[in-house]
Amino acid sequence: MTQDELKDAVAAAAIDEIRPHLGRDSVIGVGTGSTANRFIDRLASLRDDLRGAVASSEASAERLRGHGIECFELNEVGTVPVYVDGADEVNAHLHMIKGGGAALTREKIVAACAERFICIADGSKKVATLGDFPLPVEVIPMARSYVARELVKLGADPVYRQGVITDNGNQILDCYEFMIEDPVAMEARIDAIVGVVTNGLFAARGADLLLLGGEQGVERLTPA
Ligand SMILES: O=C[C@H](O)[C@H](O)[C@H](O)COP(=O)(O)O
């Protein structure tokens, strides 16, 4: 199976997972990226079975609206029963690195307000230790150099993602050469640097369920 087929398979599995819990008043959280896009395309078939969605990016909101799915502000709905999103890497504890598409901050906010986080990913995203994928850190632009120096002290090799402005008007540093042994502690340490808006470690609030696509089908994994 190709990676695209695997992404499609996990998107379909997520639809099966959430369908029994949806009602006409349900507003669900929807993530960002190529895997989440496949989920959004399939969600179109459930358009009449839910009230709408909270999107974690402008791009996802636009795609949702294109399918006739109403988008709400998170402040209007407060909490969402479920948040479905992809990941760049995920470990056995269902801690993740996210933000390859620069949507990490809004993703983390919607995830924080979700009763349940379902991660959908093809098998290539599952790792023993997080960090092969460069960890994104969203920064206030004027703090970029300072934050980069602080990240070096933590052992990372931060690189400015040239030309990328987040939906929040900020910039991204990608941390290379940075294997993360304790994702919960590192998430908090990076967030404590002045000028950091968010980092792409989703460990304090990891996923509750991972739908992982492989040659044998879609595995259903809960945190180890
Ligand atoms: O900022 C982007 C998000 O964190 C995505 O969920 C992540 O990059 C995975 O994207 P994809 O499904 O395209 O691999």
The ligand as an ORCA input file, in Angstrom:
! r2SCAN-3c Opt
* xyz 0 1
  O       1.276     21.414     11.622
  C       0.883     20.356     11.132
  C       0.389     19.226     11.893
  O       0.963     19.056     13.143
  C       0.209     17.920     11.163
  O      -0.749     17.210     11.874
  C       1.455     17.087     11.051
  O       2.478     17.852     10.462
  C       1.210     15.802     10.248
  O       0.935     16.136      8.934
  P       0.731     15.031      7.791
  O      -0.548     14.314      8.102
  O       0.656     15.849      6.527
  O       1.930     14.159      7.820
*
